Amino acid sequence: MPRFVKQAYMQRLTETGRETKTSYWLERGDGMLLFKTDSLEAAESIIGQHPLIKNGYVEY
């Protein structure tokens, strides 16, 4: 998946007022997305819309 797709997703979260942080561990080949929400349901909705999840690249 092109990097710009994931970056655009993060930009949309930021534009809607979400506090977000990301990190990538090159040696492990994976990363982490941190964000702040008001509920577990909101968090699951955000994760469900992530391009890597929506396109089956990773599971949640």
C-alpha positions as protocol buffer text, in pm:
chain_id: "A"
residue {
  index: 1
  type: MET
  ca { x: 0 y: 0 z: 0 }
}
residue {
  index: 2
  type: PRO
  ca { x: 141 y: 339 z: -91 }
}
residue {
  index: 3
  type: ARG
  ca { x: 263 y: 544 z: 202 }
}
residue {
  index: 4
  type: PHE
  ca { x: 58 y: 847 z: 89 }
}
residue {
  index: 5
  type: VAL
  ca { x: -267 y: 652 z: 147 }
}
residue {
  index: 6
  type: LYS
  ca { x: -179 y: 601 z: 513 }
}
residue {
  index: 7
  type: GLN
  ca { x: -56 y: 959 z: 545 }
}
residue {
  index: 8
  type: ALA
  ca { x: -383 y: 1092 z: 400 }
}
residue {
  index: 9
  type: TYR
  ca { x: -577 y: 884 z: 653 }
}
residue {
  index: 10
  type: MET
  ca { x: -373 y: 1031 z: 940 }
}
residue {
  index: 11
  type: GLN
  ca { x: -422 y: 1381 z: 798 }
}
residue {
  index: 12
  type: ARG
  ca { x: -801 y: 1331 z: 795 }
}
residue {
  index: 13
  type: LEU
  ca { x: -792 y: 1221 z: 1161 }
}
residue {
  index: 14
  type: THR
  ca { x: -591 y: 1531 z: 1251 }
}
residue {
  index: 15
  type: GLU
  ca { x: -824 y: 1759 z: 1056 }
}
residue {
  index: 16
  type: THR
  ca { x: -1123 y: 1622 z: 1248 }
}
residue {
  index: 17
  type: GLY
  ca { x: -958 y: 1713 z: 1578 }
}
residue {
  index: 18
  type: ARG
  ca { x: -812 y: 1376 z: 1676 }
}
residue {
  index: 19
  type: GLU
  ca { x: -484 y: 1377 z: 1865 }
}
residue {
  index: 20
  type: THR
  ca { x: -269 y: 1123 z: 1679 }
}
residue {
  index: 21
  type: LYS
  ca { x: 85 y: 989 z: 1680 }
}
residue {
  index: 22
  type: THR
  ca { x: 244 y: 721 z: 1466 }
}
residue {
  index: 23
  type: SER
  ca { x: 568 y: 529 z: 1481 }
}
residue {
  index: 24
  type: TYR
  ca { x: 736 y: 275 z: 1256 }
}
residue {
  index: 25
  type: TRP
  ca { x: 997 y: 21 z: 1365 }
}
residue {
  index: 26
  type: LEU
  ca { x: 1211 y: -53 z: 1063 }
}
residue {
  index: 27
  type: GLU
  ca { x: 1389 y: -347 z: 1228 }
}
residue {
  index: 28
  type: ARG
  ca { x: 1054 y: -513 z: 1306 }
}
residue {
  index: 29
  type: GLY
  ca { x: 872 y: -406 z: 991 }
}
residue {
  index: 30
  type: ASP
  ca { x: 571 y: -278 z: 1179 }
}
residue {
  index: 31
  type: GLY
  ca { x: 441 y: 29 z: 1354 }
}
residue {
  index: 32
  type: MET
  ca { x: 199 y: 179 z: 1598 }
}
residue {
  index: 33
  type: LEU
  ca { x: -87 y: 427 z: 1581 }
}
residue {
  index: 34
  type: LEU
  ca { x: -187 y: 617 z: 1894 }
}
residue {
  index: 35
  type: PHE
  ca { x: -494 y: 834 z: 1917 }
}
residue {
  index: 36
  type: LYS
  ca { x: -724 y: 973 z: 2181 }
}
residue {
  index: 37
  type: THR
  ca { x: -1099 y: 900 z: 2187 }
}
residue {
  index: 38
  type: ASP
  ca { x: -1389 y: 922 z: 2428 }
}
residue {
  index: 39
  type: SER
  ca { x: -1487 y: 556 z: 2409 }
}
residue {
  index: 40
  type: LEU
  ca { x: -1386 y: 208 z: 2300 }
}
residue {
  index: 41
  type: GLU
  ca { x: -1653 y: 222 z: 2030 }
}
residue {
  index: 42
  type: ALA
  ca { x: -1499 y: 538 z: 1884 }
}
residue {
  index: 43
  type: ALA
  ca { x: -1154 y: 376 z: 1888 }
}
residue {
  index: 44
  type: GLU
  ca { x: -1281 y: 65 z: 1710 }
}
residue {
  index: 45
  type: SER
  ca { x: -1448 y: 282 z: 1447 }
}
residue {
  index: 46
  type: ILE
  ca { x: -1123 y: 469 z: 1382 }
}
residue {
  index: 47
  type: ILE
  ca { x: -924 y: 147 z: 1358 }
}
residue {
  index: 48
  type: GLY
  ca { x: -1185 y: -7 z: 1128 }
}
residue {
  index: 49
  type: GLN
  ca { x: -1137 y: 278 z: 881 }
}
residue {
  index: 50
  type: HIS
  ca { x: -756 y: 250 z: 867 }
}
residue {
  index: 51
  type: PRO
  ca { x: -646 y: 161 z: 512 }
}
residue {
  index: 52
  type: LEU
  ca { x: -434 y: -134 z: 628 }
}
residue {
  index: 53
  type: ILE
  ca { x: -732 y: -284 z: 811 }
}
residue {
  index: 54
  type: LYS
  ca { x: -990 y: -206 z: 541 }
}
residue {
  index: 55
  type: ASN
  ca { x: -774 y: -364 z: 271 }
}
residue {
  index: 56
  type: GLY
  ca { x: -683 y: -677 z: 468 }
}
residue {
  index: 57
  type: TYR
  ca { x: -312 y: -605 z: 512 }
}
residue {
  index: 58
  type: VAL
  ca { x: -330 y: -642 z: 891 }
}
residue {
  index: 59
  type: GLU
  ca { x: -587 y: -768 z: 1140 }
}
residue {
  index: 60
  type: TYR
  ca { x: -725 y: -602 z: 1447 }
}
